């Protein structure tokens, strides 16, 4: 599935609505109940397909969570059909980003690299890729 082009698209845009309907996804409004000045958010899960969307206060898709390994009630996403790179290990991901010259940030068990207009964050548990998070690159 092509997730990268969806980043920044409006919740009620044709591409997003088509996915929501296809996977029978419900949108949950998460508002500032405590009146602390935090922005309202919108969430939508496709647990059987292994992904989750978060929309910002302007109702634009600002985060895609891809569950590579099952957890938190999510099945594993089909990695054979993703438009983001999938790495077998943190050293493999680090070598890719360092050799490619792409901006990179890294920490204990994770690495974040840039693909065009998106950041892609890879999380590794016990040495294996467990989650990929896609966010817009805001320069």
C-alpha positions, 0 to 999 in steps of 0.5 A, spaced: 500 500 500 502 506 498 502 510 504 507 516 503 502 520 498 497 520 503 501 524 508 498 531 508 491 529 505 485 531 508 481 527 512 475 528 507 479 527 501 477 522 496 483 518 497 482 518 505 475 516 504 476 511 499 481 507 504 476 509 510 470 505 506 474 500 503 477 497 510 471 499 514 475 504 518 471 509 524 474 516 525 475 517 533 475 525 535 480 526 540 478 533 543 482 537 549 477 534 554 481 538 560 481 544 556 489 545 557 490 548 550 492 541 546 490 541 539 484 536 537 486 530 533 482 524 529 484 517 529 482 511 525 485 504 525 485 498 521 487 493 526 486 487 522 491 490 516 496 493 521 496 500 520 493 506 524 492 514 522 492 520 526 489 527 523 491 533 526 487 539 528 486 541 521 484 534 519 490 532 515 493 526 515 500 527 519 502 520 522 501 513 519 503 508 524 505 501 521 505 495 525 510 490 522 510 485 528 503 484 531 502 488 538 497 493 541 491 489 538 494 490 531 496 485 526 502 485 522 502 490 516 503 486 509 510 489 508 511 486 501 506 491 498 509 498 502 512 504 499 517 505 504 523 501 505 523 495 510 530 493 514 531 487 517 536 490 522 538 497 525 545 496 522 542 495 515 538 501 516 543 505 519 548 503 513 543 505 508 541 512 511 549 514 512 551 511 505 545 515 501 546 521 504 539 522 507 538 526 513 538 521 519 537 521 527 538 515 531 537 512 538 537 506 542 533 501 538 531 506 533 533 510 526 529 516 523 531 518 516 528 522 510 524 520 504 522 526 500 517 530 503 516 525 509 520 522 515 520 515 516 522 512 523 524 505 524 523 502 531 527 495 533 525 490 538 530 485 540 533 486 534 527 486 529 523 491 526 517 492 529 514 498 527 514 504 522 512 511 523 511 516 517 510 523 518 511 529 514 518 533 513 517 540 516 523 544 514 
